[in-house]
Amino acid sequence: MGGDAAILKDLAKRVAEIAAGQGRDPYDVVFDLLADEKGAVKTLVFCISEDDVRTIVQHPLTAVATDGRALAPYGILGRGKTHPRYYGAFPRVLGRYVRKERLLSLESAVHKMTLMPAERVRLWDRGRIAPGWSW
């Protein structure tokens, strides 16, 4: 049981791989992990194909944002495992979809990450660089 928790914390493995490596049922591995961690288990869920992501990110009405909360690499906000969304959402768009695959221009990606989300949540004084604008 305690060993399962340590193994599942390795983000490079999926539950099915861990279970196969232990000769166990995947559900037993998951339930043991949940019990060991008192339900406080973070997960990465893959529920959309990369082709769909490419299509969606190019749509003119798609904003780029994350549902991550405030954190820091130190102190109380730096405790526990960090989900990739906290530091990886924007670099992924810029690196993969702008630089590598050229699905978006840099300007379009920056617009999708700044002004579009600000306007969606009605933060009219955010999201743009322009004369007279500052924080």
Secondary structure, DSSP 8 states (H G I E B T S, - for coil): -HHHHHHHT-TTS-HHHHHHHHT--HHHHHHHHHHHTTT--------S-HHHHHHHHHSTT-----------SSSGGG-S---THHHHHHHHIIIIIIIIS-SS-HHHHHHHHTHHHHHHTT-TTSS---TT---
